[in-house]
Amino acid sequence: MADLVIRNARLVDGSGAPARPADVSVDDGLITSVDDAGTGGRAGREIDADGLLLTPGWVDVHTHYDAQASWDPYLTPSSWHGVTSVVMGNCGVGFAPASPDRHEWLIELMEGVEDIPGSAMTEGITWEWESFEEFLDALDARHYAIDLGAQIAHGPVRGYVMGERGAANEAATAEDIAAMSAIVESGLRAGALGFSTSRTPLHKSLSGELVPGTHAGADELLGIADALGRVGHGVFQFAPDHVEVPVSEMPWMRDIARRTGRTVSVNLNQPDSAPDLWREVLAQLDESRAEGLSIVAQIAGRSVGLLMCLEGSFNPLDFHAAYASVSALPLADRVAALQSAELRAALRVEPDGDLFRKVVLDKLDSWWAVADGDIDYEPHVDDSIGAVARRTGTHPIDLVIDQLCAHDGHGMILTPFFNYGYGDLSFQYEAHQHPSTRMGLADAGAHCRVICDGGTPTFMLTHWTRDRTRGPKLPLELVVHRQTRQTAELYGLGDRGLIAPGMRADLNLIEYDRLTFGPPRMAYDLPAGARRLVQKADGYVATFVDGVQTVDHDEFTGELPGRLVRGPR
C-alpha cells in the first residue's frame, strides 16, 4: 500500500505531453505509479482531485535567497507559488567565500545589485562560514519548505582572492586566476551547481562600484570555467550587458562551452534601446546548437518593471522639490498632505532643470496604474497614465498622486523597463518557444522594494495559458515543461520535474480555473523590520515536497522537508 494516491487528476506531467486524466501514487517520497484515472492502487491517504490540475513542483533556477536562507525556512515568495526547488547564487553575487573583514562589503554588494535591505542582511545572516564549503554545510544543517541549490559567485571569490584589487576590478594575474579556479573547483566538488558572474553596468554595489569581475578578461573567465570542465558538472551563468552579447560576449561563451563541455547560460532581456537585438542572439544560439555547443538564454516570463509607490524605494514625486516638505512624514500623514490643493498645485509646476521632465513627464506613456485586482503585466498603451490624462483632460500629476494615494497610500504604478519594447509581450511569446531558451529571471528574493516578480511561476499559468487577450496563448503543457523538467535538467537535477515512476514526489495540485494572485503589497517582515514587496497566490490546493505536503489551500502546513541539493543527480 502506497503512502498517498491522488485520484482523478488532470495530469500535466512535465514532459511536454498533453494533459490526461490519471491517478498518481506516492511512497517514501517517490512516485511509484502513474495510472489511468480510477485504476490506481490503494494508499494510506487518498485525495480525490476531481479534475484539479496536477503538475510537478516548479523548479526556479534564478533566485537570490543567498541571505534569506539564513533566516527564512519557507523561502517566500517561491513557496507561495508552487516552487519546490530553487537555485540561488546567480549574477555573480553571494556570501561565500567570506573573510571576516569582508562581511559588510558583501552585504553592500548584494544590496546594491539586488536591492535586498542591508539592515535585514546585517541582522539576519548568521555567518557560520568562511569557505564556500562551510557555507554549504551551514545550509545543509537547516530544514526548509523547499529544496535549494547554490552556485558559487564571482564577486565573493574575486574579493577573497584579490582583496581590494578584486573589488576595484583590476586585471587578475595568472596566479589570481589559478587561485580563483581552485576555489570554484572545490566548491563544485562540495556540491555547488554552477558558477555565476555579472558583466552588466547596471550591477553596482551600494557605493556605486561595479560588481567584481564586470570587466574580467577572457583569460580569467576561461581559467575559472576550466574548473567546471575538470569537475564535469555545473552551469556557467552570467548577467550581460545586453547589447554586447552578440558582439563581444558570444565568442568567449562559445569558447567556454567548447572547452569545458558545460552549459553556458546568459540572461536575455529586451531593452527598449535595442528591441530587436534578441533575434540576433537567438540566431547565434541556433548556430551554437548546430555545432553541438550547450549555450542557452534565460528569459523572463513577463516584462521587468519598477513598482513605484509611497512605501518603496522609487517614487516619482521624489524628483520634485515640492514633495520634500512631506516626504519624511508617516504614510498616513503623507497621503493626507497630498490631498491639499496647495501641494498639488505646487507639484503640477515643472521645476527648474530637466530632471523631473526626464524621469517623470517624459515617461508617462509607459506608466500604468496598478488596479486593486490582478495586476496587468501586459497593459495597453491606451491605458497608460499619459494616455488617460490626454483623454480625460486631467493633469497627469493629479493622476499620479491619486494612484499613489489609492488604497490608503498603498497604490502602485508599474513602469516596464525590459521586455516591453513592442508594447506587449510578443518577445516572450516567441522566445519561450525557442529550443535554446530556458525559463528564468524571476529573481525571487531580490529587488525587494521596487520589483516583485517572484510570483512569475504562477503568472506563467494564469496569463500565458489561460487569460492572455493581446495575442496568442502558450500551450499549458509547454509552460509546465519549461518550469519543471526543462529547468531541472539545466542544472542536472534529473530526479525531479517529471511525474513518472521513480521520480521525486514534488507535486502541485492546482485549482487551475481559479488560480490567481492580487497586486503586490509592501510587507515589513524581514529582519530588522525591513520592507519588501510580496505577492501571494490563490489556488494551490496542495504542494508536496519529497512526498510531504507543505501547502494546504495556499497555507503552509508547517512541514519542512526541503534540504540543500548538493551537485547533480
C-alpha positions, -999 to +999 in steps of 0.1 A: +000+000+000+014+034-010+016+064+013-006+086-010-026+083-041-041+114-059-070+102-080-088+116-109-063+144-116-059+163-148-022+154-151+003+176-170+034+156-162+062+180-171+074+160-202+056+183-226+029+158-232-008+170-232-030+168-202-046+134-194-068+120-166-046+100-142-041+086-107-006+091-092+007+071-063+035+081-040+055+061-015+085+071+006+089+104-012+089+088-047+063+085-074+056+048-077+030+046-104+010+068-128-022+050-139-053+058-158-079+077-138-098+054-115-073+025-117-046+035-092-039+013-062-048+018-025-029+041-002-028+052+034-041+086+023-062+092-008-071+125-024-099+128-050-086+156-072-119+157-091-102+171-122-078+195-105-046+202-124-017+180-112+019+191-121+054+186-109+066+213-085+081+243-102+119+244-104+131+280-104+167+283-114+171+321-110+167+332-074+186+353-048+180+336-015+217+336-005+210+358+025+173+348+032+183+312+035+199+321+069+166+332+084+136+321+064+129+283+063+099+289+039+119+308+013+090+330+004+077+341-021+087+310-040+069+286-017+037+306-021+038+299-058+042+261-061+080+262-064+096+231-048+133+236-058+153+268-063+188+276-075+205+307-059+239+324-062+231+340-096+246+370-113+279+370-096+268+379-061+267+358-029+282+354+005+310+328+002+339+326+005+339+354+030+368+366+051+355+380+084+365+415+074+345+413+041+310+407+056+299+444+053+314+446+018+295+416+006+262+429+021+267+462+003+274+444-029+242+424-026+221+454-015+234+474-045+228+447-071+197+430-058+180+457-037+178+435-006+177+457+025+212+459+041+197+461+076+179+428+071+210+411+059+231+426+087+207+413+113+197+380+096+229+365+081+244+341+106+280+338+091+289+303+103+313+301+074+343+314+057+348+290+028+321+281+003+322+245+015+314+258+050+286+278+036+271+247+021+275+229+054+256+257+071+227+253+046+228+216+049+222+219+086+189+236+081+154+224+071+133+243+045+098+241+029+115+236-005+148+223-018+176+247-026+209+245-045+237+271-046+261+284-072+295+299-063+296+336-073+324+355-089+321+386-067+330+370-034+356+347-050+374+377-066+372+397-033+385+367-013+415+360-036+424+396-048+412+418-019+408+454-029+423+447-063+394+424-070+368+448-057+382+475-078+380+453-110+418+454-116+430+428-140+437+394-125+472+378-127+478+343-137+482+334-100+449+351-092+431+331-119+446+298-107+435+306-071+400+315-082+397+284-103+408+262-074+382+277-051+355+272-077+366+236-083+365+229-046+330+245-043+317+224-072+331+192-057+314+201-024+280+204-042+278+238-060+255+236-090+274+262-110+294+294-112+280+329-119+293+363-128+280+397-139+291+419-168+264+444-169+270+481-160+236+480-142+250+459-114+268+481-088+275+479-051+258+503-027+289+525-030+285+527-068+313+504-078+308+478-105+304+442-094+338+425-092+345+407-125+324+430-146+354+437-169+372+404-164+392+394-194+386+362-214+417+346-197+400+350-163+366+337-175+381+307-193+405+300-164+377+299-139+354+279-163+381+253-166+371+242-131+337+232-144+354+211-171+377+194-145+348+185-122+324+176-150+293+194-138+279+228-133+264+257-153+283+289-162+257+316-156+261+353-162+243+386-165+255+405-195+255+440-210+227+430-234+240+450-264+274+432-261+261+397-262+261+391-300+293+412-304+319+407-277+304+381-254+294+353-277+330+344-288+342+336-253+308+320-244+314+296-273+350+290-262+338+281-227+312+257-240+336+241-264+365+239-240+346+226-209+317+207-224+295+226-198+264+247-204+267+285-206+235+303-195+232+340-204+204+363-192+184+377-222+161+407-219+146+430-245+160+465-238+139+494-252+171+508-268+175+477-290+141+459-291+152+435-319+186+425-305+172+393-291+166+380-326+203+382-334+211+365-301+187+336-308+201+332-343+236+329-328+223+303-303+209+283-333+244+283-348+259+272-315+234+244-311+241+232-346+277+230-337+269+209-306+276+236-281+254+239-250+246+276-247+211+288-235+195+321-228+174+326-197+143+347-203+117+361-180+080+353-182+069+389-183+081+425-185+106+436-159+093+468-144+095+491-114+066+493-090+066+529-078+048+535-045+049+558-015+065+529+006+090+518-020+125+529-029+113+547-060+085+573-061+081+598-090+073+626-066+108+623-050+121+642-080+101+673-073+113+698-047+078+705-035+075+669-022+105+673+001+084+690+028+063+659+033+085+631+021+096+621+056+061+621+071+044+588+082+025+573+053-010+583+065+002+619+070+018+620+036-015+608+020-034+635+038-009+662+028-011+651-008-048+659-008-042+696-002-048+719-031-017+739-024+007+710-025-010+696-056-007+729-074+030+731-065+036+696-078+019+705-111+045+732-117+075+718-136+107+726-115+138+742-129+162+719-147+153+689-168+155+660-143+117+660-135+109+661-172+133+633-180+123+609-152+086+618-149+069+639-175+086+622-205+078+587-191+040+590-185+031+570-217+049+540-202+034+542-167+003+523-157-019+524-126-020+491-108-056+481-101-069+466-069-074+432-086-049+411-106-021+433-119-020+436-156+015+428-168+006+433-205-012+467-204-023+486-235-007+520-244-042+535-244-045+528-206-012+545-197-013+574-173-002+597-202-030+585-224-056+587-197-045+623-189-049+634-225-082+616-230-098+630-198-082+664-198-067+657-163-033+669-153-011+638-153+005+647-119-030+646-104-034+610-118+000+601-104-009+615-069-043+599-069-029+565-078-001+567-052-026+577-025-051+550-035-059+522-011-048+543+019-014+551+004-006+516-009-014+524-046+013+515-072+024+525-107+040+500-130+067+511-154+083+483-175+120+488-185+128+454-200+108+431-223+081+456-234+099+470-264+069+463-287+043+475-262+033+439-255+048+405-245+054+393-281+091+390-273+084+364-246+058+346-267+084+339-294+114+334-272+096+309-249+091+286-279+128+286-289+148+255-282+178+274-268+159+294-242+151+285-206+126+298-181+142+321-155+149+357-143+120+359-118+147+369-092+127+356-063+142+370-030+157+401-047+147+436-057+125+437-026+115+473-026+109+480-063+102+448-083+080+419-074+085+391-099+089+361-076+053+351-085+062+345-121+057+307-119+020+314-112+018+341-138+030+317-164-001+296-160-027+324-154-015+347-182+001+326-208-021+295-208-054+309-197-060+347-197-040+364-224-061+386-247-034+407-265-020+378-285-019+340-288-015+319-257+011+293-250+001+256-245-003+245-209+019+215-214+047+237-228+046+262-199+046+233-173+075+216-191+095+248-192+094+254-154+097+218-143+116+192-163+135+217-185+148+238-157+156+208-136+177+193-164+195+225-170+212+221-136+215+183-137+186+177-113+174+146-131+154+132-102+127+159-104+105+180-126+086+150-141+057+129-128+068+094-136+077+063-116+109+066-097+109+104-097+108+126-066+073+133-054+074+171-058+039+180-068+014+208-072-024+202-071-039+234-086-074+248-090-065+260-124-097+279-133-094+298-101-057+303-098-048+339-094-029+365-074-036+400-064-014+432-067+018+433-048+018+449-013+045+461+010+053+440+040+077+447+068+086+411+076+123+410+070+148+410+099+151+445+115+116+452+102+129+459+068+104+461+039+098+440+008+071+437-018+052+405-016+026+388-038+008+356-028-011+332-049-046+318-045-054+284-060-027+260-048-048+233-032-017+213-022+021+213-027+042+183-019+080+183-015+096+148-013+061+134-008+054+156+022+026+182+020+039+217+026+010+238+014-028+232+020-051+256+002-025+283+000-014+280+036+018+263+050+013+231+069+044+237+089+063+207+074+099+214+063+111+185+042+133+207+020+171+203+020+202+215+003+208+198-030+245+190-034+255+186-070+237+170-099+216+138-096 
